[in-house]
Amino acid sequence: AYVPLDPEYPTKRVAMMVEDSAVPVIVTRASLLKELPENDACVVCMDRDWAAISRGDEKNLTLLVRPDDLAYVIYTSGSTGRPKGVEITHEALSNFLASMAREPGIEGRDELLLVTPISFDISILEMLLPLTVGARVVVLPREVAVDGRLLRERLDGSNATIMQATPMTWRMLLEAGWQGKSGLRILCGGEALSRDLAKTLLTKGASVFNLYGPTETTVWSMVWKVTAGGPVVIGHPIAKTQIYILDTNLQFVPFGVEGDLYIGGIGVARGYRGNPTLTHEKFIGDPFNRKPLARLFKTGDRARFLSDGSIEHLGRSDFQVKVRGNRVEIGEIESVLAEHPSVRQCIVVTKEDSTGEIHLVACVVPAQNKTITQNELQGYLKERLPNYMVPAGIIALNSLPLTPNGKINRDGIPFPNLQLNGADSRVLPRNSMELQLVKIWQELLEVQTVGIRDNFFDLGGHSLLAIRLIAQIENLTGKNIPAATLFRAPTTELLSAYLQEEDQSKAWLNLIPIQTSGSNLPLFLIHGESINLFLSGHLGKDRPLFSLEHQSQDGNKAFYTKVETIAAHYLKEIRSVQPEGPYLLAGYSFGGVVAFEIAQQLQREKQEVALLALRDTMGVNGQQNSIASMLWNASGAKKFSGVFGACLRRRERRATHGANEISFHSLAGLRNFSTYVLKRCSKKIRRAMKTVLCFGYVKMGYSIPPTLRSTYIFNVYLKAARKYVPLPYPGRVIYFKSALNLSDSLLSWRDLVNGGLQVYDIPGDHSYIKKGPYVDAWASILKKELDEAQRHLFRPSHHNLSRFLTHGQKLHRVVAFPTTEKNFGPT
């Protein structure tokens, strides 16, 4: 076995590698002896000791090498700062070379340029693959391989048919004016191959291959031939290699769902030399292989299977950082930033300030003859990313620092006196209400600094925290606040202004604008709750999105208690935005029942419904089988709500006469009492008790506490659905069914849809709709159906073409007739 030592590495690092590997012989040149650390090995200089070497026996050695013997030990960076020695066997190496000879492929007449340092494991392909088939290797000096102009000249003047390099090296060549070489097979790996680079390289050679694999699984484990217009994925595994995408429990994730990438097969390394602890951590037993010693390597990469069986790389899991409580994928920011026309290259790193808070910093290399400013780039990113993902600082560099292997050196970024504009640029509270709200946000969101214009959801807020936030604000102000208020007023500045209005009901509507821009038809999502925050990012910037949310979020009794009246009320609000069809409707859970009725009412009014999508919608025609519904129908539950109401009345009378310090005219007093009752109940009956308690508040005419409002409206909806008698629907319906949802509610919808029921099975269960990976799985299908519905409506064969433009929140229709060049609108 051999250990490659790079003379470009620091002497201390080389010393660690020599000590760790315990090599008995070092082969080098006399000029490099001064770079060697002190060691006990036998040092042989090929240029100095050749006379002694030539006196040796010329016969072939009779070494017996077994497949599981070591072929090489190669060192990679370690998180502790000490390099890790990866041990690769002859079996793994032989399998790799044989597979590479087939694809990307190599023949005896080929010539390959070797440009990669021997310390980088991808150099093994360049050194050994040509020798296995009798092809030619041309080894370029290091000073040529790292100089774009010199490399271009050598490549142009050679007979090379194959060259392998990292994306950085290929970019360096292109920037040096390389025009391409016909017949050249371009191999690219070591870092992610971007779509724009792949597109350019396709015009420079005969073919382009994207290669993927960690050092721990023998150079490359996957290969993909890039095609014009096709996806840039990491492809399919090489021979005798297995690829698994698993969740945190080592279970398979469905197609299209992101997971952790594991690699198995004979290419998996023995482990890390002299480090059994780390070996056991990174190399685990293969639960899918019956061989007792079979293992998997956890790559640390995130990926997903596409529908054609290929694999899409989604970035490093350890490139995920938390900023202000939010998990951030750095690769996503880099991808968006790289699309700016003035940016040639970029990376995003983290920097900790004096208070210990983590900030994002973007390092940007401007495009030729372009100038960029921090404000320009931050404004650009703010249009495309949440605020917490926008870097606090921008550094302009002439070039990105590289490691000796040609990879980007993220640890080598120079940080000048960078003025981070995170906390310093936040607007501080200007009045007592803003100050009190900021303190509540800081406590709930566990962040040190909150500006009055910071978005609640950007800071890590979610639906559960929203309930707690509303409860605290109601305790503070004594006012009833709908939870959906946070969607309209997600900053303390806006929320403070709302709370100080004399009549909050003027601002209260069920319709919530999530995304008002875009020229496509808008989607109206019925009872999307927090899912609409995820959806807006999946449906595209050109798709307006509006959500209609529950009544009684302000704690008051529900005004609309029938499906027909709820639908009519929602439809009135929809038409305030889009007066005429065609309409796109989607509903979640009971929201699907309402969406179905809205579609029926639109059909009766001769309005076109282009799409009606239901997600895990409860059954109708007696198909509901909810535990909560059965509990509410029980006479005992009804009687208990009366007892609870009487209890409240007695407590109120005693409070009025001074017998009790708690006034039940106070929201806080009522909430404390209901919390006391619930805590005294066992977990088994707590769900039923919550139903009873919330209707007790209604009977007494009190405001329902925030923690009980969802229970109350859920039971209102169950009662409405039980009484609803739907008519058959003449159009087509799309039904998204969660794979783990055991309800038989789908059966009732089959009999109600005359225009065809398209059913999609979606990973997860009913509650998974708000979880990122599961949103991805069904949102992509929903987007496809939306786009298809719009293409069908607006295809050239139609008499007229329509599209919607947004002016503020109001959508206006523009009609273009195919027989004329005039456009009319907005009207």
N, C-alpha and C positions, 0 to 999 in steps of 0.2 A: 504494500500500500504506500501511497505517497501523500505528502502534506504540502500544498502550495504556500509559499511565503512571498509576499509582495514587498519588494524593497522600498516601495513608496509609502508603506505603512510606517507609523512612528516606531522607533526602536523598542519602546516599552511594550507595545502591542505585539510585536514580533517575538519579544522575549516571553510573553505570556503564552504564545502559541507553541514555541519550542519547548517550554517547560511542561505545558499541559499534555502535549502529544508524546513527549519523551522520544523523539526521533533519534535513532542511532547514527544516521548518516545525513549530512547536508550537502547537496550538490549545488554549486554556484559558480560565479566567475571571480577572478582575483580582484577586479575592481569593486566588487560588492562586499568584500570581506569586512571592510570598516563599518558596514551597516549591520553586521551580525552581532547579536548580544553574546555575552559570555555563555558558553555551553560545553557539554561534555561529549558532543557528537564528533564523529569522524567527518571532517570537512574535505570535500573533493572539489577542486576547481577545474572545470572542463577545459579552460584555455591554458592553465598552468601545468596540470598533471596528466596531460594526454599521453606523454611518453610512457609513464608508468601504467596507464590504463591499457595501452596497446600491447603490453607484454602479457596480458592476461589470456586465459584460455578462450579460443575462438568458437568452441563448440556451444551449442544451445544449452541453456541451463535445464536441469531436470527437476524443476520445482513442481510440486503437486499442489495446484490451487483448487480449492473447493468452492462451490457457488456461494457459500455463506461466509467465506473469508473476506476480509476488508480489501476494497479496491483503493479508496482514498478517504482521508479525513479533511474536511474543509471547514474553515471557521467563519461564522457569521456573527453579527453584532448581538450582544446580549443586553437585556434591560438593566442589568446590574453594572454595566460598563466593562465587564469581562467577557471576551469572545467565547462563543460556544463551538465546540468541535463536533461536527455532524459526521457520523460514521456510515459510509455507504459500502455495500457489499458488491462483489463481482457479479452476482446474479442480477442485482438491481441495475448495475451499469450496462451489462450485456443486453438486458431487455430494453433499456432505454435506447441504446444505439440501434438495435435491430428495428425498433418501432419507428425511430426517426428516419431510417433508411427508406421506409415505405412511405411515410408522410411526415414532413414535407417532401421527402424523397431526395435521393442522391445517387449518381452513377459514376462509373470509373472515369468518364470524360469530363466531369465537373471540376471546377476550380473554386476554392473557398478562401476568402480573405479573413484572416484571424486578427480581430481588432480589440478583443476583450482581454483584460488582465487575467492571468492564471488564477488569481485569488478569488475571482468571481466564478461561481460554478457553471454558468452558461458557457464559459470558455471550453468546457469539456466537449461540448458538441463540436466546436470549431477545431479543436485539436485532434480528436479521436474519430469522429464520424467519417471524415474523408478517408482515413487510413483503413477503415473496415471494408471499403469497396474499391480501394486502389485509386482514389481521386487525389487531387493535388491541393496542398495547403500552402498559402502564402502568408507568412508571419510578418505583420507590419510592426515597425518600432513604435514604442509608446508615444514618442513625440509626434509621430505621424497620426496615430489613431486618435489623439485628443485635439488635433488641429484641423478644423473644418476645411480650410483651403488645401492643406497638404493631403488630407484624406481624399478629398475630391479629385485631386490630380492623380493619386495612385490608383483610385478606383477606375477613373476614366481611362487610364493607360494600361489597365490589366485585362486579362481574359476571364475575369471572375464571372461565374454563373450563380454563385450563392454568397450572400453576406448576411450575417446575423449581428444585430446591435440593439441597444436600448432605444426607446423613443427619443431620449435626449440626444443620442448620437445621430439618429436620422434627422432630427430637426437641425442639428449643427451642420450637417451636410447640406441640407436644403438652404439654410441661411447663407452658406458659403457659395451659393450659386449653382449647386449640382442640378443638372438638367435631366438626369436619369440615365439608365443603361438598358437597352433592349435585351431581353433574354435573361435579365437578372432576377433570381428568386430572392425576394426580400423577406427575411425572418425578423420579427420584432417581439421582444419580450423583456422581462425584468421590471416593467412598470406598466400601468394601464395604457393601452393604445387608444387615443382619442379618435373620435369620428372624423374630425377635420384632418388629422395627420394620416389616417388610413385612406381617406379620399385622395389626398395628395400623392401618397406613395403608390396607389394603384395606377397613377398616370406615369410613374417613373420606371417601372419594371414589368417583367412578365407576370408575376404573381406576388401576393402579399399573404403571409401567414402570421397569425397572432398566436403566441405561445404563452402558456401559463404553467407555473409550478413553483412550489417552495423548495429551497435547498434540501429540506428534510425528506422529500419524496423523489430525489434523483433528478435534478435539473428541471425538465418539463414533464408535467403530468397530463396536460391537455393541449390540443392543437385545433386551430380553426383557419380555414382558408377564407380570406375576406373577399367579398364580391361587391361590385359597384351597386350602390343602392341597398345593399343588404345590411343586416345588423353587425355590429362589432362586438362579438361575444367571445368567451374563452373556449367555447366549442365542446368537444367530446374527449373522453379519456383515451390515452394511448393504450397499447396492448397490456393485458394483465394488470389493469389498474381499475379500481372502483371509486366512484365519486358519490358521496352522500351529502345531502343537505338536510340538516336535522335541527330540531328545536332544543331548548335547554334540557329536556329530558331524554335526549338522544332518540327521539321519535321522528319519523319522516314528516316533513311538511308537505302540503299539497303543491301541485304545479302552480307556479305563479306567486307563491308565498316565499318571502325572504327567510333565510335561515343561516346557520353556521355551516361552513364548507369543511367536510372531512374527506380525507383521501386514504384509501386502502389499496392493498395489492403488494406485489413483490418489490415495488420501488420504494416502499417505506424504509427509512433508515433504521439501523440498529438502535440509535439513540444518540445522546450527547456524551462525548467521551469524558469519563471520570465524573459524571454528574447524574447519578441515578435518580435523585429527587426531581430534577427538572425533566428527565426522561419520562418518569412515571406521570408527571403532570401533563406533558404534551402528547405522549404516545399512550393511547388507551387500548384496552382489549376490543377487538372487533366483534360486536354483538351479532353481526349478520353473517359471520363466517364460522364454519364448524371446526376449522383447524385451530388447535389449542393455542398456538403461538401467534395467530393472526392479530394484527394491530391496526389501529387507525391513527392518523395524525391530524390534530386539530389545527387548521391553517391560520385561524384568526381572521379569515376573510368572510364576508357576507355575500351570499349569492342566491339565485333562484333558478329553477328549471323553467324554460319557456315551453310553449306548446309543441314545438318541433323536437324537443328533447335536448336542445343545446342549453348551455348554462350561461347566464348573464352575471358578470361580476359586479357587485354593488359596493365595493370599498372595504376597507379594513375596519373590523370591529373596534380595534384599539385606536382608530382615528376618530372615534366618537368621544366627545368631551361634554362636560356639563357646564353650561353657561347660564348663570342665574336660575339654576334648577332645571333647565331644559337640556335634554340630550341632543347634541348637535353632531351631525355627520359632516366632517370637514370637507370631504370630497364633493358634497353637494354644493357648498359655497364656491369651491374652486371651479366646478363645472359651470356655474352661472357666471362667475367673474370672467372666465376664459372666453365667453361669448361676446364680451365688450369689444368693439372694433379697435380700440386703442390699446388693448392688452395682448401682448405676444405670448407671455408665459406668466404663470402665477402659482403661488402656493399660499396656504393659510396655516399659521402656527398659533400657539397660545403663549400668552405672557401674563405673569402674575404681578399684580401691582403691590404697593406697600401694605395694603390692608389684607392681602391674601386672596383678593377676588381675581378670578380668571377672566382675561380679555382675549378676544380674537384679534389677530394682526394679519393683514394680507400683505404679502411681498409680491410686487408686480414688476415685470420687465415690460416697458412700453414698446409698442410696435414701432417700426422704423418711421421716423419723421413725425411721430405723434407725441403729444404732451398730455399728461393726465394730472388731475388734482384729486385730493382726498375727497373733497365735497362732491365732485362729479361722480366718482366711483361709488361712494356711499349712497348718493341719491339713486344711482342706477340699481344698486342692490336692494335698497328699500322698496323699490317698485316690484321686486321679484321674490323677496325673502322676508320672513318675519324679522322684527327689529332685533331680537336676540341673536339672530344669525348674521347680522351685519357687523363686520369687523370694526372695532373701536379705533383702529389706526391703520394707515396705509403707508407702506415703505416702497419707494421706487428704487429699483436696482438695475445696474447695467446687465447683469446676468445672475442666474441662480447658482449658489455654491453647489459643487458636486463632491461626492465621495470618490475615492480612487477607482471604484467600480463603475463610475459613470452615472450613479443614481443621485437624485437630489439629496443634498445634505441638510435636512431640516434643523439639525442642531448647530449648523454653521451660519445661521442667519445673523447678520450684524444688526444690533438694536441701537440706533443712535438715541439721542434724547427725545424719545417718542412721547408726544403729548397724547395720551389716550383720552378720547372724548366720550368716555362712557358716563361715569357718575358726574363728572364736572359739567357736562352739557345739559344735565337734567334740570328741568324747571322745578324749583322748590315750592312747597305749599304757600299760598298767598292769603289764606283766611283760615279760621278755626275749623270749618267743615272739611276743607281739603286736608288739613293737618291730621284730623281724627281719622279720615279715610286712609291716608297714607300709613298711619300707625297700624291700622287693622290689616292692610295689605302686607306690610312688613312681617307681621306676626304669622299670618296664614301662609304666605308664600315663602317664608324663611329666607328673605333677602334683606340685605343691610340697607340698600339705598333704593328708593322708589321715587320717580319723578311724577308730577301730576299728569304727564302725557304718556306715561308708560302703559302699554296695553296689558290688561289682566291676563289674557290668554297667552300673550307673548312671554310673560314672566313665569309661565308654568301653571297657570290656573286651569282648572277643569271643572266638570259638572258637580262633583262632590264638594270641591272647595267653594264653588259658587253658592251652594246651599248654605254652607257655614258662613260665608261672607254676608249673604242676605240676612241671615238670622242676627248676626252681630250688628248690622246696620239698622235693622228694625228695632233692636234693643236700644240702640243709640238714639234713634230719631222718633220712635213710636209710630212710624208710618208703615203701611203695608206696601211691599215692593215686589213686583213680579220678577222672577228669576231671569226672564228674558230681557229685562232691562240692561243686563250686562252686555248683551249683544249690541244694543244701541248705544250704550254709554260705557265702553270698556276701559275708560281711563278715570282716574279720580277727578280730573277737571270736569269731564262731561257728567259724571255721576253726581258731583257736588251741585252742578247747575240744575240737574234734574230734581234733586232732593229739595232744592230751595224754591222750586216753582210752587205756586199756590195750588195748582190743580194738576196732579200728575196724570190724571185720566185723559187729559188732552193729548198727551204724548203716547198713550197706550194703544197699540194695535197688535193683532195677532201676527201680522205680516212683518217679517224681519228681512231686510235686504242684506244678503251675505256678499254678493258680488254683483254690482250694477252695470259694470262695463262689459262690452262685447257686442258683436253684431249678430250672433246666432240667436235662435229662439231661446227664451228663458226657460229654465226648469223650476217648477214649483214643487217643493218638497214638503209633504205634510207630516208634521211631527218628527222632523229630523233630529231634534235636540242637538247635542254637540257634534253629531256626525257631519253636519253641514260644514264645520270648520275643516274637516279632512277632505270632504268632497270638492270644495272649491279649488283645492290644489290639484285634483285629479281630472276634473272636467275641462280644464284649460282656461286661459285668460279670456277667451272669446265667448264663453258660455255664461250669461247672467244666471244667478242662482238666488232664489228667494225661499225662505222657510216660513211656514205657518205653524206657530207654536200654541201650546195648550192654553186654554182659559184657566182661570182660578189660580194663576201663578202669583196673584197679589193677595191670596188668602181669602178672597170673597167666594160666596156660593156660585156655582156654575150657572150661567144664565141660559146656555143652550145645552139641552140634555137629550136631544134626539139626533140621530145621524143626519137626518134630512135638514134640520135647522143649523147644525154645525157646518154642514157642507155649504148651505146657502150663504151663511155668514162669511165663510172663507172665500167663496166664489166672488162675493162682492168686493173683498179686498184684492183678490187676484185681478179683477177687472179694473180696479183703480190703477193698476200698473200696466196691464195688457188688455185693452178693451175688446179685442177680437182675436179669434183663433188664427191658425191652429195652436193648440196648447200641448205642453209637455208636463205630465203629472207623475209624481212618485209619492208613495206613502210607506211609512214604516210602522209595523205593528197595527194598532187601531187606526193610525193615520192612513193605512191602506184602505180600510173600509170607507173612510171619509173621501179619499181620493177617488174611489170607485163611484161613490154617489155624486161627487162633483162632475165626473165624466158623464154620468147619466143625465144630470141636469143640463150640461152643455149640449149633449146630443139632442135633448128635447128642444133646445133653443136653436137647433140647426148649426151649431158651432162644431168645428172639427177638432178632434182630439188625436194628435199625431202619435202620442205615446202615453201609455198608462202602465206604470211599473209598480208592483207591490213587493214589499220585503217582509217575510215572516208575518204576514197579515193574519190576524185571528179569523176563525171561521165564522160564517153567518148561517142563518137557517137552523139554529139550535146546535151548532157544532162547538160552541164555547164549552170548555171543560176546565175553567179556572178554579183553583182551590178558593181563591178570594171570593169569587162569585158565589160558590156554594155556601161559604161561611155567611155571606151577607143575606142569602135567602133564608138562612136558618132563623126561626122565630126567636130563639134565644139571643142571637146577636142583636136583633132589632130591640128586644126588651132591654138588653144591657145598655144600648145607646140612650134609651129613655132614662134609665137609672143614672147614667153618667151625667145627663143633662140636669136631672134633679139634684144631683150632688153639686154641680156647679152653681145651681140656683141657691142652695142652702149656704154654700161657702160665700156667695156674693152677699146674701142677707147678713151673715155674721160679720163680713168685712165692713158692711155699711154701718153696723152698730159698734164698730171698734173692737170686735172680738178677735179679729185677725189682721195682722199688719199687711198681708198681701192683698192688694186690690185686684180683683179679677176683671176690672176694666182695663188692666195693664196686660199688654201682650206678653211681657216677661213673666208675669205671675201665672198666666194660663200655660205658657210653655213649660215652666218649672213643674207645674202640677202634672201635666201630661207626661213629662219625662220621668217623674217620680213613679207614676203608675206603670209605665212601660218597663222600667228597671226592676220593678217588683215581680213582673211576669216572667215565666220561663221562656226560653227561646222558642219552644215549640208553638206556644200560643201568641207570641209577640206580634206575628203578622196579622192575626185575627184581631188582636187588641188595637192595633194601629187603625184598622178599618173602623172599629167601633168608636174609638176616640175621635177620629176626624169628623164622623157624622154627629157625634155629640156636640162638637163645636158649632156645626151647622144648625142643629136644632135650637141652640141657644142664641144664634145670631152673632157669634163671636168670629173673629178672624182665625182661619186655620193656620197653625204654626208652619214654618217652612219645612220642617222635617216630616210633616204629615200631608203636605199638599199633593205629592205624587201619588200617595195611597188614595187620597180622596178622588182625584180626577180619574185614576185608574178604575175605581169602582163605578164612577159615573159612566165611563166609556163601556164597561162590561154590561151595565144595565141598558145602555143605548144600543149596543150591538145585539143584545138578546131580543130587543123589540123590533129591530130593523128587518124589514121584509124587502129584499132587493129584487129588482126585475132583471131578466136576462140582458146582458150587455152585447150589443151587436159588433163591437170592435175587437181588436186583438189586445191581449193582456200579457205582460211579462211578469213572471213570478220568481222571485229569488228566495230559495228555501235553504236555510242553514242545515248543514249536513247532520249536526248533532241535535237538531230540533225534532223531538219525537212526536210532536203534535200532528193530528190528522186533519188540521184545518184546510189543507190543500184540497181535500176531497170536495168540500162544499163549493169551491171556486170552479172546479171543472164543469159543474152543471150550470154555471151562470154565464159562461163566456162562449158566445157563438162564433166569434171571429178568430178563434185559435188561442190556446193557452201555452205559451212558451215557458218552460220551467228550467231554471238554472240551479244546480246544487252548488252551494257556496261553503267553503271551509268554516268551521267553528260552530258556535251556537248562537242563540238569539241575542245574547249580550255582547258577542264579539264584534258587533257592527261598529263599535267605537274604537276598536284596537287596530293600530296602524296596519300591520301586515294583512289583516282580514278585510280592511277597507280596500286595500290594493286589489285584492282578488275579485271583489264584485264591482268596484268602481270602474275597473277597466272594461268590464262587460257592459255596464250601464253606459259608459261613454261611447262604446261601439254602437249600441242600440240607439242612442241619441243622435249620433252622427248619421246613422243609416236612415233614421226617420226623417231627418232634415234633408238628406240627399234625395229621398223618395219624393218629398214635398216639392223641392225646388229644382227637380231635374228639368232640362230644357223642354221636354215634351209637354210640360204643364202650360196652361194658357198664360199664366203670369208667374213671375218670380217675386218672392217677398223676402225681406229681411228686416230686422229690427235694429234701430239705432237707439242709444240711450242718451237722454238729456236729463241729467240729474238722476232721479229715481224713475221718472216716467219713461216708458218705452213707446216709441212711435214707429209706425209701420211705413216702410218705403216700398212702393209697388213699381216694378219695372216691366213694361210690356215688351215681349220679344220683337214686335214689329216696328218699334220706334226706338230712337236713341235717347229719348227724354226720360228723366227720372222725376218723380213727383214725391215731395215730402221734405221734411216731416210734416204730417198733417195732424 
